Amino acid sequence: MATHTLNLPTMADETPRVDFLRATRWHFLGLCLYLAAQAYTIPILPIGLSWAVWPGFADFVVIFLGIIVLVRPLSSAIPVSISNRRMMRFLMGIYALCVFSFVFFRFVLSVNGESIFGDPGLTFGIFQLYRLAQFFFLFWVAIRVPLNEYRLRILRRVTAFVLITIGIGILLTHYQLVTPATFVRQLPDNIDISGPWNVYYTYTRYNLPAPFGAVSYNHAYTGIQVLLLSALYLHLRRDHGSIFDVLLLAFGNFTVFISESRAGLAALVVFTSLFFIYRPRYIFVTVMACGMVALAILLGVVRNPFELRISDTALARSATLLDVTNADNLSDRGLIWEQRLEFLNQDFTRWLIGSGFGNTVNSGSNAHMLALHIIVESGLCGFTIFAALAVWVMRRLWRYDTYSRPIFWGSMALLFSSLTQETFYPVPALAYFLGVYVIVLAITWRVPIDEKQPEVSPI
C-alpha cells in the first residue's frame, strides 16, 4: 500500500511532534465535536434569514473552531500531506469560481433591468457560499491537526457513537416510541416559518411513523450520512475487525432501510457489497451481516411480542429498488429531469455556463441528479471541473486509502447515489454532509505519525 512520502521528523525529532499535538489539542477537540454534532443536525435556534440558515450544534462548533484558530493559530511548520495541500488549492479555486458565478449572474440581472434583490436565488446563493466557506475552513483546520494513534481511537469512538445515536433516533420515531415533535420543540409550528422542518409536527399531528429521527427532514441525508460515517469507522478500524463492527454495519443498513431513503439504501448496499467482496476473508462477515438485516426485516414484517412493525411505507419504498426501470418509482424525478432539460434548451448559453450559482430555485426545483444540477447552475464548464476533481480524488483515495479502502468504496457508492440526488452539492437538504466528507478526506490523506510516539491527550 502506497503512503505519502514526506520528510517526516525522525525519532530524534520527537519533541517537536509532541509539541504539535499539544498545540492542536483544542483544534482536535473541535473536529471531534463537529463529528459528534452529526447525531443531532436539527436547528437549535430559529434565527437567520430563513429556515435554511438556522444554526445547529455543528454551526456553533465551527464558530468555536474559528475562535480557537484566532487565539491559537495553527503553525505552518505542522506537516501536511501533498494530497491535502493540493486539495486545499482546488477547493479555493472552486470557491472563487462559485463566487464569480454568483456575482456575475447578479450583474446580468441588473443589466437586464431586473432587481438583484428579493428573488429566492439570492438567498440560496448566499446560503451555498456560506456553507462552502464553512466546509473549506473545516478542511483547512483538519489537514493541520496531526493524528497519532490515541487521536485516531478517539475519532473511531466518536464515529461509532454518532452512528448508534442516529440509528436509535430513527428507531424511536419510526416505531413511535417518541413523537417527532419532541426533537423540534425549539422551532415554531408554522410551515411558512419553519419550512420543511415543520414536517416533524405534521407527522406528530397525524400520528404517523416518522423516518427522520434527529437527523433531518430529508431521508436522503440520513442514508448518505450513515454510509459516510460507516466508511470512516471502518477506515479507522483498519484490519482489526470484530463482531461489533459487523453489528454496527448491519445496524446501519437497517437504519437506512427504515429511514425510507431508497438512494441511501442502494448506495449503502453497494458499499457493503464492494467493500466485503474486495476482501474475500470477510465473506463470513458479509453473510452474517446480511442475515442480521434479513432477521430484522422479518421481525418487522411479522407480528412480534413487542408489537413493533416496519411501516408499510418503508417496505413499499424499498421494494421499488427491485424495479428501477419503472418510471413510477422515481417519485416524479422523470418529470423534473425533463423540466430541467427544457430549461437548459431554452438558451444554449445555459448549457455552457449555467444560470448562476444558487439560481436553480428561480427556474424550478432542484434537479435531483448531481450532474444535471451542476449543469443547471454552472453549465458544462462547471461539470467538467467537478468531474476532473472527482477523478483526481478517486485516484488519490485508491492510492492512499489504507487496507480495504473503505473511503474509496464509500465514495464510489456516494457517486452512485448522486444519480437521483445532489449528493456533493451544498443544498439545504443535505446540511453538513460535505463538511463531514472533507474532514474524512483530510483524515484519509493524513501524514502518518510514528506509532512509537508517546500518546498525548487531545483535551
C-alpha angles and dihedrals in degrees: 000000000000120000134191110275105217132149095259121182115267124232087269088062094052096120095065090051092052088049089054090053093049092046092053101042093109092046089052090049088054092053090049091050091050090054091045090051089065088078089072115027099161113118112264096198126038094218128126142060092302143346089274092070100038104131124245131190090277092058091054090049089056089052088049090052091048091055091047091051090051093047096039109024115206113252117246087216092071106108115247122190121247091243093054092047092051092044090053090054091048091051092049090051092048091049091052090051091049091052090048092050092049095048095040094055090045085056091049090055091053092048089053090053095252126132115261091204133066100033120116090241090069093055095044093044092053090045093052092048089049092051093047090050088053093049096045090049089053090052091049090054095042095054090054097051110091116222123211126179093273093054092046089055090051091051091049092053093047090051092050090048092053093048092051093044093050090051094048091050092052092046090052095053095036093054090038093239086133125025114242090233088067089076096050104042089123091061125077117256093234123109092205089060105028096039113191092355086074088074087084089064092043093056090047093048093054095037094238128159105255123212095201111082111178096316112081147319085247117074091198087068090053092054099050093040092055090046093051094046090048090053091048092049092051091047091054091045090053109181096335095106124177141173088262089063090053092049092047093051092046090048090051092052092049092046092055090045094058091040086072092231104146096179090045093048093048091048093047092049089050090049093048092048096046094044097050097037088054087059106049092189088068093062090106090049090050093052090047093051093048090049092053092050091048090050091050091050091047091052088052095050098043122057111262134189092265094052090232117147136175110249118257089236093060091049094046095047093048091048090061089069086074090062105040094155092065108100090206089069094060096079092238092308089131090061092045092051091049091050092049092049091048089052091052092047092055090073122022092208088066089066089054105041105003128226099290137286108292094007099109090096090061092064103035140297130331113287094242088218120083098219093047092045092052091049092049091054103029106015127223088311091063093042091052090054091048093048092050091050092047091052091048092049093048092050091050092047091050090052101041107025105107132236111339094007097237094167090052093049091042091053090049090053091047090053087051090054090053089074088083104022142033094259099164099035127096096243117152093244092063094048111177100000096111090048091057092044095055090048088052090052091050091051093047093051095041123139106256117242122209109265090220091066115114112262116249122200111246093219 
